[in-house]
Amino acid sequence: MQELVIRILENEDESAFNELYEKHAHKFFRFAESFVGEREVAEEIVNDVLVRLWVERKENLRIKNMQVYLYTSIKNASLNHLRSISSKRNNEMKVTEAYYFHLSVDPSQILISKELSDNMLRAINELPARCKLIFKMVKEDDLSCKEVASILGLSDKTVFAQLAIALKKLDSAIHSK
């Protein structure tokens, strides 16, 4: 991602912007959707953030970690959207219900038995909302614990603790049969 960002910011390379969008927009959509619960709204939020990245590309040269910046911008835009539709409504339960875990298909996944997969998915779905979101960001989106802490406005210790809870529950699910 960093190479594409450099091409966008320093060279105003439109093809690099298009490549960034094609390679990463789906992850950003899922992330935004985990907050707002609606695919169309999530796509609109992500598109707005990415268009702003392009429009403000010269001002964004000083950003050190563009991935964290984009996730933080998407999170903030999602939260602003939620505040605009209802400042009193607690959306944490909605996020939990709307959030899902996506397993990518690869050869190792095929070797896992159906029962084990079911136990894993059940254990993941039973995780508390914040724990599940942190697990997804670290394991599926390949963000570091420090980056997740920065994006979600949590301490590093909280992220580590939540990830440890998730891994312990998944380990129990694997070894329960």
N, C-alpha and C positions, 0 to 999 in steps of 0.2 A: 504494500500500500504506500509506503514512504516514497518509493521511486516515482509512482504516479503523482503523488502530491507535489513533489519537487517539480515535476514537469508541468503541472497545472499552475503552481504558484510562481515559479521563476520564468517559465517559458510561455505561459498562457496557452498551453497545448490542449486544444479542445478534444482531440482524440484520446488523450490521457484522462480527461474528465469523463468521457463516454465509457472508457475501459473501467475506471473506478466505479462508475455507476453499475455497469453490467456485472462486475465481480463481487460487489459488496452490498448493493441495495437490498437484496433479499434478507441478509442478516439484519440490516437496519430496520426493515419493515417488521420483522418478527419482534425485534426489540421494542419498537414504538407500539406495536399491537399489544405487547404484554402490559403496557400502561393503559392505553385507551380502549382496548377490547374490540376495536372495529378495524378491519383490514383497510377500507377505503380512507378512513381518517389517518391511519398510520402511514399509508402511502403518501398522502398529502403532506403530512408533517415532514417525512423524510425528504420528499421532493423539495419542499421549501428550504430545508437545511442545506441540501446539496446545491440548490440554485444560489443560495446566499454565499456558499463557499466559492462558487464560480464568480459571482458578482463582486465579492469582496476579496478576491484572490490576492491583490496587492497588499491589502491590510493584514492578511493572514500569514505573511512571511515569517513573523516572529513566533508562531505557534510551534512548539517543540515536538509534541506528540499528537499528530493529527487524528489518530484513531480514538484516543481518549477525548479529544476535543469534539469529534463528531458524535460519539456516544453521549457525551455530556450535553451537547446542543440538542440532540434528539430527545433525551430524557427531559430537559428543561422545557422544550417546546410541547412535549406530551403533557407534562404537568400543567403548563399554562393553559393548554386546551381543556384539561379536566377542570381546572379552576374556573374557566370561562363558562362551562356548561352547568356547573354546580359547585359552588364553594363549600357547601355543607356536606356533600355526599362523600362517604368513605369508600374509595375505589379499591382498597386492598383486596377485598373478597372477589371483586370483579376481575382483578388482575389474576388472582389465583385460579379462578374458574376458566378464564380465557387462555391462560398460559398452557402450553403443551410442550412436551419434550419430543424432539425429533431425532430419531436415530438414523444416521446415514447408512446407506447400504454399501457394504464392502465385504470382501471375502471372509474376514474374521467374524463378521456379524452373522453370516450364514451358518457358521459352525456352532453358534450359541443355540442351545435347545429352546423350543417354544416355551417350556415351563420356566426356564431361567429368564428369558426375555419378559415374560409376563410378570414374574416376581420383581424384576428390575423396574419395569414401568410402573407397577403398583407402588413400589417403594418411592420412586421419584414423584409420582402424583400425590403421595401422602405427605411429602415434605411441606413444611410451612412455606408460605408465599415467598418471603425474602430468601429463605434457604434455597428454594427451588430456582429462583432468579439468579442468585449468586452461582449456584452449581452450573446452570446453563451458560452463564457468561464466561466462566472459567473453562469449563470442559468443552462446550460446543463452539463458542466464539473465540476461544484461544486468547482470552485476555488474562493478564497477570492479576494476582490478588490485589496488588497495589493499584493497578488501573481500575479494577472493579470498585475498590474503596473510594477512589477519586470520583468516578462516575456517579456512584450512588450516595456520595457524601457520608460515608461510614469510615470508621477507623479500620486500620489494617487488621487489628486483633478481632474485630467483629466479623470481618470477611473470612479470616482464617477459622474462627470458631464455627461460623455457619457452614463453611465448606467441610470442616471436620465432622459436623453433625450429619451432613448429607452423605459423606463417604462411609461413616459408621453404619447408617441405616441401609445403605446399598450393600455393604459387606454382610450385614445380617440377612438381607434378602437373598444374597447369593448362597450363603452357607446354611440357610434354614432347611433346605431339603437334602 
